[in-house]
Amino acid sequence: MKKTYKIEVDCANCANKMEEAAKKTAGVKTATVNFMTQKMIVEFEEEQNVKAVMKDVLKNCKKVEDDCEIYL
């Protein structure tokens, strides 16, 4: 399953950090962050609780870029 989320991030480098953090989150198959459109596309592994995984994604993104936001 793929879902798209609106995000708020200040620079392209920060977007790359968010993308890497999201990819390392358990339950995420792949993630792409587009700084220009301020969107994150996340593909989840099978049988995952999407809301729980996205809370972990947000937590991991905040560790690398504390002023970023993902609108869940």
PyMOL commands that set and color helices and strands:
alter all, ss='L'
color gray80, all
select helices_A, chain A and resi 12-23+50-64
alter helices_A, ss='H'
color red, helices_A
select strands_A, chain A and resi 2-8+28-34+39-44+69-71
alter strands_A, ss='S'
color yellow, strands_A
deselect
rebuild
show_as cartoon
